Amino acid sequence: MSLDGGTLLFTGKPEKRQREGGRGPGRPSREQSELRNQELLDRALDLFLERGFEGTTIEAIVDSVGMARRTVYARYGDKLTLFKAALQRAIDDWLVPEEQLRAAETEDFDETLLRDARLMVGSALSPSGMRLTRIAHAEVIRMPEIGIYLAERTERRALAYLVDLFRRRLAIASAEDAALAFMLLVVDGAFQAKVWHGAADGELDRQVAYRTTLFLNGVSSQS
């Protein structure tokens, strides 16, 4: 189900014509639990990252988790659908919920923004975030829907929250412009500092605090 009525990567197993004189794929067994399915999706994502989409087969995935091939084919139908299901679940589990960002709010707006910045940067640079970034960059050219889904679930959600925050707490002409500037300066800037320049954790946190202060100083001049 779409959380906001937007794009989905995984919408269910594709239709498969039944072979003449044969039977369709069997239904999953009763013993297959949701936990087992999560294990399958996690392992599938690991192998897609390690070998790439083209270099990964369903057979390799099911062998690595000890699951019957017919069970996987019955649930997902083909490799592309399994890939999108694994990626969609990982993205949805990884993103920072809006409730968590709101819970970080305090009476001190400067402290609130620094807390939110640390949450967003921490999520982007977590092992799950780095893994998703690598997979998305590797496959987004052939599957642009990946980039669309990732943007909808991460950047656009973060921007929507920041716009609402700035409208509630700041007297500025354009909350939308301010939210985008914050994301580019603080969150994207910190990601580049870590990935491209290898900033250590302490230095990274210093830069997040510095960039947040720089942003706040710039916003105050627009009030």
Steps between C-alpha positions, in 0.01 A plus 500: 500500500625850423542714812402818317346375179833550322729277300567144612783273392335175608132461411472124514599200295453547123238297323633176357319296240439143600670253272266291292446168667690612807431660835574850621755566772407370843403716794749567781492241775340578836841475666635797309490782749541870445835479678618248241392732221693789656808277509451430130470871413803593709717233343375585152602863549845395621555286191368767262747743654788253486441369146276758335152435366614318187752288687251378762262213443198392700666162532801658675270691735284205601803277540657753737195496729410135453153571361311303238503660155129438452429700817685804367354475151151460646536821699699722262485343155831627364833656595403858418197488729707346780762773456243778520331343803833472682597855411161646593502332841856617570417860409185504713683350799792741464337841474466723807131509598345846527391412852865461599587841355208663681599330824840669473342848504564726801414859594845597375474512120878492447527184709201348320658551160833357614325192639311451175820547301676230701208261453492551124876480455523196727237321292667588170838375621377187679601161355147463360509846348838444337390163365186646347693787346740259333222281362296796380797659323584169332151428366318834469599556136328178389221530758414869548208403720755421771614862510140622502404274790814584699443874451133474601574304814807691618577844361141608435383384842787679671431816300129487584581475871752786485257723310239440770757562775620825347145624449422431864818640650643760260376819339653466153377566148548148362509196726543283190822674394632489855429127534679421174798717599524318833497158334768598248726679747472278805378152407643463149813687604563264789443198276762627255743577782476142622486315168733709286737642761494230769417734787531333840194488726615785722587722206173411331297601805694825522419574138130419552488743793693765307286470187181513709620820668597643161152422369333656805706817462398524137132440578501761777610762248190420290254540788 
